[in-house]
């Protein structure tokens, strides 16, 4: 089985992908004839030294290819011949993008952050499409922190609509987020109390000037009617403040079922069940002014069992809707 086939089998097993595809956002692959820019996820290393003892390098990986105002996938699920043609085209494009000495602007939370200089392509097309880079901050004397995650775009650099803003949510902001999360779950017929919700990463940022946004994800697990069976729900949620009042602007719901073995005891209060290969953990990755004159798009990362990919959400009116799901990779 091809790597991308294996990923797709895992993905279609989740209700979340079915919902996204129903919205028409699982896009076609980039064509060899497309004039395309690349939206990259930028990752600083987690450690100063690699296993070899040399300074660790940062990486780029494609989030999506951009053809005009349309986003395109890195992979094909068509025939073997089409998969190979798309893979060859993507590899060729990225080899050029990762050519030694190429420079890109690093962005973080909607604003320029620093600069990335390409070292070489370092991808394994059976796992990922990474390029190896060196990062530096706006001031070359200030290094980009370990573990930094941001975005970059090939081609013309866009204009930011607000300054970079990002922090961990305070207790008060988490409480406000939790209030909206319980309401969002109820809209999916998941009626739980705030005490049953396991909050994960909850962060505060800006998606447009003058408006604070709280973005995060959570987990709820409740027993089903059948014995040894639990429903596991994950929610990625963004609420935004206007005139000191919040409203939900993005909600992405994921559902799976967990079956316990006869030898497994029910979870104790506060414990979390292992969702195993059925997991779809969607987390906030970054925001970026991809479309001129609009609020930032929201980029999220989905993590499955040994696999990952990205979603891009675009603002339409008062709320965001998914416009892309794809790229990523896996073991």
Phi and psi in degrees as GROMACS dihedral restraints (atoms count N, CA, C in turn):
[ dihedral_restraints ]
;  ai    aj    ak    al  type     phi  dphi    fc
    3     4     5     6     1   -67.5    20    10
    4     5     6     7     1   153.0    20    10
    6     7     8     9     1   -55.0    20    10
    7     8     9    10     1   -45.9    20    10
    9    10    11    12     1   -69.8    20    10
   10    11    12    13     1   -32.0    20    10
   12    13    14    15     1   -60.6    20    10
   13    14    15    16     1   -42.9    20    10
   15    16    17    18     1   -63.3    20    10
   16    17    18    19     1   -41.9    20    10
   18    19    20    21     1   -60.6    20    10
   19    20    21    22     1   -43.4    20    10
   21    22    23    24     1   -65.8    20    10
   22    23    24    25     1   -37.0    20    10
   24    25    26    27     1   -60.2    20    10
   25    26    27    28     1   -42.1    20    10
   27    28    29    30     1   -66.0    20    10
   28    29    30    31     1   -42.9    20    10
   30    31    32    33     1   -64.9    20    10
   31    32    33    34     1   -45.3    20    10
   33    34    35    36     1   -69.7    20    10
   34    35    36    37     1   -11.7    20    10
   36    37    38    39     1   -76.1    20    10
   37    38    39    40     1   -10.1    20    10
   39    40    41    42     1  -100.3    20    10
   40    41    42    43     1   142.7    20    10
   42    43    44    45     1   -65.9    20    10
   43    44    45    46     1   -29.2    20    10
   45    46    47    48     1   -62.9    20    10
   46    47    48    49     1   -42.2    20    10
   48    49    50    51     1   -66.5    20    10
   49    50    51    52     1   -38.6    20    10
   51    52    53    54     1   -60.2    20    10
   52    53    54    55     1   -40.0    20    10
   54    55    56    57     1   -65.3    20    10
   55    56    57    58     1   -42.9    20    10
   57    58    59    60     1   -66.9    20    10
   58    59    60    61     1   -44.0    20    10
   60    61    62    63     1   -64.9    20    10
   61    62    63    64     1   -30.9    20    10
   63    64    65    66     1   -63.4    20    10
   64    65    66    67     1   -24.3    20    10
   66    67    68    69     1   -85.1    20    10
   67    68    69    70     1    -2.2    20    10
   69    70    71    72     1    76.2    20    10
   70    71    72    73     1    34.2    20    10
   72    73    74    75     1  -112.6    20    10
   73    74    75    76     1     1.8    20    10
   75    76    77    78     1   -83.4    20    10
   76    77    78    79     1   100.9    20    10
   78    79    80    81     1   -83.4    20    10
   79    80    81    82     1   166.4    20    10
   81    82    83    84     1   -71.8    20    10
   82    83    84    85     1   159.7    20    10
   84    85    86    87     1   -72.6    20    10
   85    86    87    88     1   158.8    20    10
   87    88    89    90     1   -65.3    20    10
   88    89    90    91     1   139.6    20    10
   90    91    92    93     1   -94.9    20    10
   91    92    93    94     1   151.6    20    10
   93    94    95    96     1   -57.5    20    10
   94    95    96    97     1   -27.5    20    10
   96    97    98    99     1   -89.2    20    10
   97    98    99   100     1    -5.6    20    10
   99   100   101   102     1   -71.4    20    10
  100   101   102   103     1   137.5    20    10
  102   103   104   105     1   -87.8    20    10
  103   104   105   106     1   103.8    20    10
  105   106   107   108     1  -127.0    20    10
  106   107   108   109     1   140.0    20    10
  108   109   110   111     1   -93.8    20    10
  109   110   111   112     1   168.6    20    10
  111   112   113   114     1  -123.5    20    10
  112   113   114   115     1   128.5    20    10
  114   115   116   117     1   -93.7    20    10
  115   116   117   118     1   119.6    20    10
  117   118   119   120     1  -107.7    20    10
  118   119   120   121     1   145.1    20    10
  120   121   122   123     1   -89.9    20    10
  121   122   123   124     1   127.7    20    10
  123   124   125   126     1  -107.6    20    10
  124   125   126   127     1   127.9    20    10
  126   127   128   129     1  -125.9    20    10
  127   128   129   130     1   119.1    20    10
  129   130   131   132     1   -76.8    20    10
  130   131   132   133     1   152.7    20    10
  132   133   134   135     1   -66.2    20    10
  133   134   135   136     1   158.7    20    10
  135   136   137   138     1   -86.9    20    10
  136   137   138   139     1   -17.3    20    10
  138   139   140   141     1  -132.0    20    10
  139   140   141   142     1   157.4    20    10
  141   142   143   144     1   -73.5    20    10
  142   143   144   145     1   -31.3    20    10
  144   145   146   147     1  -117.2    20    10
  145   146   147   148     1   140.4    20    10
  147   148   149   150     1   -79.4    20    10
  148   149   150   151     1   173.7    20    10
  150   151   152   153     1   -60.0    20    10
  151   152   153   154     1   -27.2    20    10
  153   154   155   156     1   -74.3    20    10
  154   155   156   157     1   -11.8    20    10
  156   157   158   159     1    94.1    20    10
  157   158   159   160     1   -10.3    20    10
  159   160   161   162     1   -82.3    20    10
  160   161   162   163     1   161.6    20    10
  162   163   164   165     1   -56.5    20    10
  163   164   165   166     1   133.1    20    10
  165   166   167   168     1   -70.4    20    10
  166   167   168   169     1   144.5    20    10
  168   169   170   171     1  -100.0    20    10
  169   170   171   172     1   151.3    20    10
  171   172   173   174     1   -81.1    20    10
  172   173   174   175     1   169.4    20    10
  174   175   176   177     1  -136.3    20    10
  175   176   177   178     1   152.8    20    10
  177   178   179   180     1  -111.6    20    10
  178   179   180   181     1   147.8    20    10
  180   181   182   183     1  -142.0    20    10
  181   182   183   184     1   147.0    20    10
  183   184   185   186     1   -71.9    20    10
  184   185   186   187     1   132.2    20    10
  186   187   188   189     1   -84.7    20    10
  187   188   189   190     1   -43.6    20    10
  189   190   191   192     1  -167.9    20    10
  190   191   192   193     1   157.5    20    10
  192   193   194   195     1   -95.0    20    10
  193   194   195   196     1   142.3    20    10
  195   196   197   198     1  -115.7    20    10
  196   197   198   199     1   117.6    20    10
  198   199   200   201     1  -113.9    20    10
  199   200   201   202     1   103.3    20    10
  201   202   203   204     1    63.7    20    10
  202   203   204   205     1  -122.9    20    10
  204   205   206   207     1  -102.4    20    10
  205   206   207   208     1    11.8    20    10
  207   208   209   210     1  -105.9    20    10
  208   209   210   211     1   142.8    20    10
  210   211   212   213     1   -99.5    20    10
  211   212   213   214     1   140.1    20    10
  213   214   215   216     1  -124.7    20    10
  214   215   216   217     1   150.2    20    10
  216   217   218   219     1   -81.2    20    10
  217   218   219   220     1   156.7    20    10
  219   220   221   222     1   -86.6    20    10
  220   221   222   223     1   -16.4    20    10
  222   223   224   225     1  -128.3    20    10
  223   224   225   226     1   164.3    20    10
  225   226   227   228     1  -122.9    20    10
  226   227   228   229     1   143.3    20    10
  228   229   230   231     1  -108.1    20    10
  229   230   231   232     1    19.8    20    10
  231   232   233   234     1   -83.0    20    10
  232   233   234   235     1  -149.0    20    10
  234   235   236   237     1   -65.3    20    10
  235   236   237   238     1   164.2    20    10
  237   238   239   240     1   -57.5    20    10
  238   239   240   241     1   -39.6    20    10
  240   241   242   243     1   -64.0    20    10
  241   242   243   244     1   -41.8    20    10
  243   244   245   246     1   -68.0    20    10
  244   245   246   247     1   -40.5    20    10
  246   247   248   249     1   -58.9    20    10
  247   248   249   250     1   -44.0    20    10
  249   250   251   252     1   -67.3    20    10
  250   251   252   253     1   -38.1    20    10
  252   253   254   255     1   -67.1    20    10
  253   254   255   256     1   -42.9    20    10
  255   256   257   258     1   -65.4    20    10
  256   257   258   259     1   -44.1    20    10
  258   259   260   261     1   -60.0    20    10
  259   260   261   262     1   -40.9    20    10
  261   262   263   264     1   -65.9    20    10
  262   263   264   265     1   -41.9    20    10
  264   265   266   267     1   -65.1    20    10
  265   266   267   268     1   -44.6    20    10
  267   268   269   270     1   -63.9    20    10
  268   269   270   271     1   -43.8    20    10
  270   271   272   273     1   -59.4    20    10
  271   272   273   274     1   -44.2    20    10
  273   274   275   276     1   -62.8    20    10
  274   275   276   277     1   -45.2    20    10
  276   277   278   279     1   -60.6    20    10
  277   278   279   280     1   -45.4    20    10
  279   280   281   282     1   -73.1    20    10
  280   281   282   283     1   -31.3    20    10
  282   283   284   285     1   -58.7    20    10
  283   284   285   286     1   -39.3    20    10
  285   286   287   288     1   -69.2    20    10
  286   287   288   289     1   -41.5    20    10
  288   289   290   291     1   -65.7    20    10
  289   290   291   292     1   -30.8    20    10
  291   292   293   294     1   -95.6    20    10
  292   293   294   295     1    13.9    20    10
  294   295   296   297     1   -58.7    20    10
  295   296   297   298     1   136.4    20    10
  297   298   299   300     1   -53.1    20    10
  298   299   300   301     1   132.2    20    10
  300   301   302   303     1    92.5    20    10
  301   302   303   304     1    -8.4    20    10
  303   304   305   306     1   -66.4    20    10
  304   305   306   307     1   140.4    20    10
  306   307   308   309     1  -115.8    20    10
  307   308   309   310     1   143.2    20    10
  309   310   311   312     1  -138.6    20    10
  310   311   312   313     1   150.0    20    10
  312   313   314   315     1   -81.2    20    10
  313   314   315   316     1   128.5    20    10
  315   316   317   318     1   -84.2    20    10
  316   317   318   319     1   135.6    20    10
  318   319   320   321     1  -119.4    20    10
  319   320   321   322     1   149.3    20    10
  321   322   323   324     1  -144.5    20    10
  322   323   324   325     1   120.4    20    10
  324   325   326   327     1    52.4    20    10
  325   326   327   328     1    46.8    20    10
  327   328   329   330     1    88.0    20    10
  328   329   330   331     1     7.4    20    10
  330   331   332   333     1  -144.7    20    10
  331   332   333   334     1   153.2    20    10
  333   334   335   336     1   -60.2    20    10
  334   335   336   337     1   143.2    20    10
  336   337   338   339     1  -124.1    20    10
  337   338   339   340     1   -34.5    20    10
  339   340   341   342     1  -179.7    20    10
  340   341   342   343     1  -151.5    20    10
  342   343   344   345     1  -137.1    20    10
  343   344   345   346     1   145.6    20    10
  345   346   347   348     1  -119.5    20    10
  346   347   348   349     1   134.8    20    10
  348   349   350   351     1  -118.7    20    10
  349   350   351   352     1   124.9    20    10
  351   352   353   354     1   -71.3    20    10
  352   353   354   355     1   140.2    20    10
  354   355   356   357     1  -101.2    20    10
  355   356   357   358     1   -50.4    20    10
  357   358   359   360     1  -176.5    20    10
  358   359   360   361     1   165.7    20    10
  360   361   362   363     1   -69.7    20    10
  361   362   363   364     1   140.1    20    10
  363   364   365   366     1  -142.4    20    10
  364   365   366   367     1    35.8    20    10
  366   367   368   369     1   -94.6    20    10
  367   368   369   370     1   158.8    20    10
  369   370   371   372     1  -115.7    20    10
  370   371   372   373     1   109.9    20    10
  372   373   374   375     1   -70.4    20    10
  373   374   375   376     1     0.4    20    10
  375   376   377   378     1   -92.4    20    10
  376   377   378   379     1    -8.0    20    10
  378   379   380   381     1  -129.9    20    10
  379   380   381   382     1   -50.2    20    10
  381   382   383   384     1  -153.2    20    10
  382   383   384   385     1   177.1    20    10
  384   385   386   387     1  -124.5    20    10
  385   386   387   388     1    51.2    20    10
  387   388   389   390     1   -79.5    20    10
  388   389   390   391     1   150.9    20    10
  390   391   392   393     1  -119.6    20    10
  391   392   393   394     1   147.1    20    10
  393   394   395   396     1   -97.0    20    10
  394   395   396   397     1   136.1    20    10
  396   397   398   399     1  -138.8    20    10
  397   398   399   400     1   165.5    20    10
  399   400   401   402     1  -116.4    20    10
  400   401   402   403     1   132.8    20    10
  402   403   404   405     1  -106.2    20    10
  403   404   405   406     1   148.9    20    10
  405   406   407   408     1  -142.7    20    10
  406   407   408   409     1   150.9    20    10
  408   409   410   411     1   -76.1    20    10
  409   410   411   412     1  -176.7    20    10
  411   412   413   414     1   -57.6    20    10
  412   413   414   415     1   -37.2    20    10
  414   415   416   417     1   -99.4    20    10
  415   416   417   418     1   116.3    20    10
  417   418   419   420     1   -55.3    20    10
  418   419   420   421     1   -21.1    20    10
  420   421   422   423     1   -79.5    20    10
  421   422   423   424     1   -10.3    20    10
  423   424   425   426     1  -106.9    20    10
  424   425   426   427     1   112.9    20    10
  426   427   428   429     1   -71.8    20    10
  427   428   429   430     1   153.6    20    10
  429   430   431   432     1   -72.2    20    10
  430   431   432   433     1   130.9    20    10
  432   433   434   435     1   -63.8    20    10
  433   434   435   436     1   150.3    20    10
  435   436   437   438     1   -58.9    20    10
  436   437   438   439     1   140.5    20    10
  438   439   440   441     1    81.7    20    10
  439   440   441   442     1     1.3    20    10
  441   442   443   444     1   -57.7    20    10
  442   443   444   445     1   140.3    20    10
  444   445   446   447     1  -130.7    20    10
  445   446   447   448     1   130.9    20    10
  447   448   449   450     1  -152.9    20    10
  448   449   450   451     1  -161.4    20    10
  450   451   452   453     1  -134.5    20    10
  451   452   453   454     1   164.7    20    10
  453   454   455   456     1  -149.6    20    10
  454   455   456   457     1   157.3    20    10
  456   457   458   459     1  -133.0    20    10
  457   458   459   460     1   131.1    20    10
  459   460   461   462     1   -73.5    20    10
  460   461   462   463     1   159.5    20    10
  462   463   464   465     1    82.8    20    10
  463   464   465   466     1  -151.8    20    10
  465   466   467   468     1   -65.9    20    10
  466   467   468   469     1   132.4    20    10
  468   469   470   471     1   -77.8    20    10
  469   470   471   472     1   128.9    20    10
  471   472   473   474     1   -74.3    20    10
  472   473   474   475     1   174.2    20    10
  474   475   476   477     1   -99.7    20    10
  475   476   477   478     1   133.9    20    10
  477   478   479   480     1   -78.5    20    10
  478   479   480   481     1   148.9    20    10
  480   481   482   483     1  -102.7    20    10
  481   482   483   484     1    -7.0    20    10
  483   484   485   486     1  -160.1    20    10
  484   485   486   487     1   164.6    20    10
  486   487   488   489     1   -76.2    20    10
  487   488   489   490     1   162.3    20    10
  489   490   491   492     1   -67.9    20    10
  490   491   492   493     1   133.6    20    10
  492   493   494   495     1  -147.2    20    10
  493   494   495   496     1   125.6    20    10
  495   496   497   498     1  -163.7    20    10
  496   497   498   499     1   133.0    20    10
  498   499   500   501     1  -158.3    20    10
  499   500   501   502     1   162.9    20    10
  501   502   503   504     1   -73.2    20    10
  502   503   504   505     1   138.4    20    10
  504   505   506   507     1   -63.8    20    10
  505   506   507   508     1   139.9    20    10
  507   508   509   510     1   -74.4    20    10
  508   509   510   511     1   173.1    20    10
  510   511   512   513     1   -60.9    20    10
  511   512   513   514     1   -39.3    20    10
  513   514   515   516     1   -66.0    20    10
  514   515   516   517     1   -41.0    20    10
  516   517   518   519     1   -69.3    20    10
  517   518   519   520     1   -36.1    20    10
  519   520   521   522     1   -64.4    20    10
  520   521   522   523     1   -39.4    20    10
  522   523   524   525     1   -64.4    20    10
  523   524   525   526     1   -39.8    20    10
  525   526   527   528     1   -65.5    20    10
  526   527   528   529     1   -43.1    20    10
  528   529   530   531     1   -60.1    20    10
  529   530   531   532     1   -44.3    20    10
  531   532   533   534     1   -62.2    20    10
  532   533   534   535     1   -38.4    20    10
  534   535   536   537     1   -58.8    20    10
  535   536   537   538     1   -45.3    20    10
  537   538   539   540     1   -73.5    20    10
  538   539   540   541     1   -31.2    20    10
  540   541   542   543     1   -64.0    20    10
  541   542   543   544     1   -42.8    20    10
  543   544   545   546     1   -62.1    20    10
  544   545   546   547     1   -39.3    20    10
  546   547   548   549     1   -66.2    20    10
  547   548   549   550     1   -42.7    20    10
  549   550   551   552     1   -64.5    20    10
  550   551   552   553     1   -39.1    20    10
  552   553   554   555     1   -63.9    20    10
  553   554   555   556     1   -40.1    20    10
  555   556   557   558     1   -61.9    20    10
  556   557   558   559     1   -30.6    20    10
  558   559   560   561     1   -66.8    20    10
  559   560   561   562     1   -17.9    20    10
  561   562   563   564     1  -104.3    20    10
  562   563   564   565     1    20.9    20    10
  564   565   566   567     1    63.9    20    10
  565   566   567   568     1    27.0    20    10
  567   568   569   570     1  -106.7    20    10
  568   569   570   571     1    99.4    20    10
  570   571   572   573     1  -102.1    20    10
  571   572   573   574     1   104.6    20    10
  573   574   575   576     1  -135.3    20    10
  574   575   576   577     1   163.3    20    10
  576   577   578   579     1   -88.7    20    10
  577   578   579   580     1   165.7    20    10
  579   580   581   582     1   -61.0    20    10
  580   581   582   583     1   -31.5    20    10
  582   583   584   585     1   -67.6    20    10
  583   584   585   586     1   -20.5    20    10
  585   586   587   588     1   -87.2    20    10
  586   587   588   589     1    -4.0    20    10
  588   589   590   591     1   -94.1    20    10
  589   590   591   592     1   128.9    20    10
  591   592   593   594     1   -98.3    20    10
  592   593   594   595     1   103.8    20    10
  594   595   596   597     1   -74.8    20    10
  595   596   597   598     1   141.6    20    10
  597   598   599   600     1  -109.1    20    10
  598   599   600   601     1  -131.0    20    10
  600   601   602   603     1   -73.2    20    10
  601   602   603   604     1   121.6    20    10
  603   604   605   606     1  -123.7    20    10
  604   605   606   607     1   115.7    20    10
  606   607   608   609     1  -125.8    20    10
  607   608   609   610     1   159.1    20    10
  609   610   611   612     1  -116.2    20    10
  610   611   612   613     1   131.6    20    10
  612   613   614   615     1  -148.0    20    10
  613   614   615   616     1  -167.5    20    10
  615   616   617   618     1  -132.1    20    10
  616   617   618   619     1   138.0    20    10
  618   619   620   621     1  -109.3    20    10
  619   620   621   622     1   -13.3    20    10
  621   622   623   624     1  -156.3    20    10
  622   623   624   625     1   159.4    20    10
  624   625   626   627     1   -62.2    20    10
  625   626   627   628     1   137.4    20    10
  627   628   629   630     1    81.2    20    10
  628   629   630   631     1     5.5    20    10
  630   631   632   633     1  -132.3    20    10
  631   632   633   634     1   123.2    20    10
  633   634   635   636     1   -84.4    20    10
  634   635   636   637     1   139.7    20    10
  636   637   638   639     1  -125.6    20    10
  637   638   639   640     1   139.7    20    10
  639   640   641   642     1  -111.6    20    10
  640   641   642   643     1   121.6    20    10
  642   643   644   645     1  -123.9    20    10
  643   644   645   646     1   139.3    20    10
  645   646   647   648     1  -176.1    20    10
  646   647   648   649     1  -179.5    20    10
  648   649   650   651     1  -135.1    20    10
  649   650   651   652     1   161.1    20    10
  651   652   653   654     1  -151.4    20    10
  652   653   654   655     1   167.4    20    10
  654   655   656   657     1  -132.9    20    10
  655   656   657   658     1   137.4    20    10
  657   658   659   660     1  -132.7    20    10
  658   659   660   661     1   131.0    20    10
  660   661   662   663     1  -129.8    20    10
  661   662   663   664     1   124.9    20    10
  663   664   665   666     1  -133.5    20    10
  664   665   666   667     1   149.1    20    10
  666   667   668   669     1   -68.5    20    10
  667   668   669   670     1   142.3    20    10
  669   670   671   672     1   -89.2    20    10
  670   671   672   673     1   177.3    20    10
  672   673   674   675     1   -69.7    20    10
  673   674   675   676     1   -35.2    20    10
  675   676   677   678     1   -72.7    20    10
  676   677   678   679     1   144.5    20    10
  678   679   680   681     1   -65.8    20    10
  679   680   681   682     1   149.7    20    10
  681   682   683   684     1    59.2    20    10
  682   683   684   685     1    25.4    20    10
  684   685   686   687     1  -128.2    20    10
  685   686   687   688     1   135.2    20    10
  687   688   689   690     1  -131.5    20    10
  688   689   690   691     1   145.9    20    10
  690   691   692   693     1   -94.6    20    10
  691   692   693   694     1   132.7    20    10
  693   694   695   696     1  -118.8    20    10
  694   695   696   697     1   122.8    20    10
  696   697   698   699     1  -121.1    20    10
  697   698   699   700     1   134.1    20    10
  699   700   701   702     1  -121.5    20    10
  700   701   702   703     1   143.8    20    10
  702   703   704   705     1  -135.4    20    10
  703   704   705   706     1   129.1    20    10
  705   706   707   708     1  -103.7    20    10
  706   707   708   709     1   128.5    20    10
  708   709   710   711     1  -138.1    20    10
  709   710   711   712     1   141.8    20    10
  711   712   713   714     1  -129.5    20    10
  712   713   714   715     1   126.0    20    10
  714   715   716   717     1  -116.8    20    10
  715   716   717   718     1   146.0    20    10
  717   718   719   720     1  -128.3    20    10
  718   719   720   721     1   143.4    20    10
  720   721   722   723     1   -98.5    20    10
  721   722   723   724     1   133.9    20    10
  723   724   725   726     1  -137.4    20    10
  724   725   726   727     1   122.0    20    10
  726   727   728   729     1    52.7    20    10
  727   728   729   730     1    43.9    20    10
  729   730   731   732     1    69.1    20    10
  730   731   732   733     1    10.3    20    10
  732   733   734   735     1  -119.4    20    10
  733   734   735   736     1   140.0    20    10
  735   736   737   738     1  -100.9    20    10
  736   737   738   739     1   154.0    20    10
  738   739   740   741     1  -145.7    20    10
  739   740   741   742     1   148.6    20    10
  741   742   743   744     1   -73.2    20    10
  742   743   744   745     1   129.0    20    10
  744   745   746   747     1  -116.2    20    10
  745   746   747   748     1   -13.5    20    10
  747   748   749   750     1  -154.1    20    10
  748   749   750   751     1   131.0    20    10
  750   751   752   753     1  -143.2    20    10
  751   752   753   754     1   122.7    20    10
  753   754   755   756     1  -127.6    20    10
  754   755   756   757     1   118.7    20    10
  756   757   758   759     1  -109.4    20    10
  757   758   759   760     1   135.1    20    10
  759   760   761   762     1  -129.8    20    10
  760   761   762   763     1   141.7    20    10
  762   763   764   765     1  -138.8    20    10
  763   764   765   766     1   140.1    20    10
  765   766   767   768     1  -151.0    20    10
  766   767   768   769     1   170.4    20    10
  768   769   770   771     1  -119.4    20    10
  769   770   771   772     1   135.5    20    10
  771   772   773   774     1  -113.4    20    10
  772   773   774   775     1   125.0    20    10
  774   775   776   777     1  -107.0    20    10
  775   776   777   778     1   125.6    20    10
  777   778   779   780     1   -86.3    20    10
  778   779   780   781     1   143.5    20    10
  780   781   782   783     1   -71.2    20    10
  781   782   783   784     1   160.9    20    10
  783   784   785   786     1   -58.6    20    10
  784   785   786   787     1   -29.7    20    10
  786   787   788   789     1   -82.1    20    10
  787   788   789   790     1   -10.7    20    10
  789   790   791   792     1   -88.1    20    10
  790   791   792   793     1   135.1    20    10
  792   793   794   795     1   -86.4    20    10
  793   794   795   796     1   151.1    20    10
  795   796   797   798     1   -58.5    20    10
  796   797   798   799     1   150.6    20    10
  798   799   800   801     1   -67.0    20    10
  799   800   801   802     1   145.9    20    10
  801   802   803   804     1   -79.0    20    10
  802   803   804   805     1   160.4    20    10
  804   805   806   807     1   -53.4    20    10
  805   806   807   808     1   129.0    20    10
  807   808   809   810     1    92.3    20    10
  808   809   810   811     1   -15.9    20    10
  810   811   812   813     1   -80.2    20    10
  811   812   813   814     1   155.6    20    10
  813   814   815   816     1  -118.0    20    10
  814   815   816   817     1   136.7    20    10
  816   817   818   819     1   -81.1    20    10
  817   818   819   820     1   147.4    20    10
  819   820   821   822     1   -77.6    20    10
  820   821   822   823     1   120.7    20    10
  822   823   824   825     1   -83.0    20    10
  823   824   825   826     1    -7.6    20    10
  825   826   827   828     1    54.0    20    10
  826   827   828   829     1  -136.8    20    10
  828   829   830   831     1   -74.7    20    10
  829   830   831   832     1    -3.5    20    10
  831   832   833   834     1   -87.9    20    10
  832   833   834   835     1    -0.2    20    10
  834   835   836   837     1   -67.1    20    10
  835   836   837   838     1   136.9    20    10
  837   838   839   840     1  -132.4    20    10
  838   839   840   841     1    97.4    20    10
  840   841   842   843     1   -99.0    20    10
  841   842   843   844     1   109.7    20    10
  843   844   845   846     1  -102.1    20    10
  844   845   846   847     1   125.1    20    10
  846   847   848   849     1  -129.1    20    10
  847   848   849   850     1   154.9    20    10
  849   850   851   852     1   -67.8    20    10
  850   851   852   853     1   127.3    20    10
  852   853   854   855     1  -102.3    20    10
  853   854   855   856     1   -53.5    20    10
  855   856   857   858     1  -171.8    20    10
  856   857   858   859     1   171.9    20    10
  858   859   860   861     1  -120.9    20    10
  859   860   861   862     1   158.2    20    10
  861   862   863   864     1  -161.3    20    10
  862   863   864   865     1   137.8    20    10
  864   865   866   867     1   -79.2    20    10
  865   866   867   868     1    69.4    20    10
  867   868   869   870     1   -71.6    20    10
  868   869   870   871     1   -35.0    20    10
  870   871   872   873     1  -111.4    20    10
  871   872   873   874     1   116.6    20    10
  873   874   875   876     1   -56.3    20    10
  874   875   876   877     1   138.5    20    10
  876   877   878   879     1    81.0    20    10
  877   878   879   880     1     2.5    20    10
  879   880   881   882     1  -115.8    20    10
  880   881   882   883     1   167.3    20    10
  882   883   884   885     1   -60.4    20    10
  883   884   885   886     1   159.4    20    10
  885   886   887   888     1   -57.0    20    10
  886   887   888   889     1   147.0    20    10
  888   889   890   891     1   -74.9    20    10
  889   890   891   892     1   156.4    20    10
  891   892   893   894     1  -105.9    20    10
  892   893   894   895     1   124.5    20    10
  894   895   896   897     1  -105.7    20    10
  895   896   897   898     1   124.9    20    10
  897   898   899   900     1  -118.4    20    10
  898   899   900   901     1   158.0    20    10
  900   901   902   903     1  -115.8    20    10
  901   902   903   904     1   131.9    20    10
  903   904   905   906     1   -99.6    20    10
  904   905   906   907     1   131.1    20    10
  906   907   908   909     1  -118.6    20    10
  907   908   909   910     1   126.4    20    10
  909   910   911   912     1  -113.2    20    10
  910   911   912   913     1  -161.3    20    10
  912   913   914   915     1   -77.5    20    10
  913   914   915   916     1   100.6    20    10
  915   916   917   918     1    68.2    20    10
  916   917   918   919     1    13.3    20    10
  918   919   920   921     1  -136.8    20    10
  919   920   921   922     1   163.6    20    10
  921   922   923   924     1  -156.0    20    10
  922   923   924   925     1   158.3    20    10
  924   925   926   927     1  -158.0    20    10
  925   926   927   928     1  -174.1    20    10
  927   928   929   930     1  -126.2    20    10
  928   929   930   931     1   149.9    20    10
  930   931   932   933     1  -117.4    20    10
  931   932   933   934     1   148.5    20    10
  933   934   935   936     1  -123.3    20    10
  934   935   936   937     1   129.5    20    10
  936   937   938   939     1  -113.9    20    10
  937   938   939   940     1   133.9    20    10
  939   940   941   942     1  -114.6    20    10
  940   941   942   943     1   140.8    20    10
  942   943   944   945     1   -74.4    20    10
  943   944   945   946     1   129.6    20    10
  945   946   947   948     1  -129.4    20    10
  946   947   948   949     1   104.6    20    10
  948   949   950   951     1    70.1    20    10
  949   950   951   952     1  -127.1    20    10
  951   952   953   954     1   -87.5    20    10
  952   953   954   955     1    -8.3    20    10
  954   955   956   957     1  -137.7    20    10
  955   956   957   958     1   169.9    20    10
  957   958   959   960     1   -97.9    20    10
  958   959   960   961     1   147.1    20    10
  960   961   962   963     1  -131.8    20    10
  961   962   963   964     1   150.2    20    10
  963   964   965   966     1   -68.8    20    10
  964   965   966   967     1   132.8    20    10
  966   967   968   969     1  -122.1    20    10
  967   968   969   970     1    -4.6    20    10
  969   970   971   972     1  -158.9    20    10
  970   971   972   973     1   141.9    20    10
  972   973   974   975     1  -143.9    20    10
  973   974   975   976     1   121.4    20    10
  975   976   977   978     1   170.4    20    10
  976   977   978   979     1  -161.7    20    10
  978   979   980   981     1    53.0    20    10
  979   980   981   982     1  -147.0    20    10
  981   982   983   984     1    79.3    20    10
  982   983   984   985     1  -148.1    20    10
  984   985   986   987     1   176.2    20    10
  985   986   987   988     1  -160.5    20    10
  987   988   989   990     1   173.9    20    10
  988   989   990   991     1   167.0    20    10
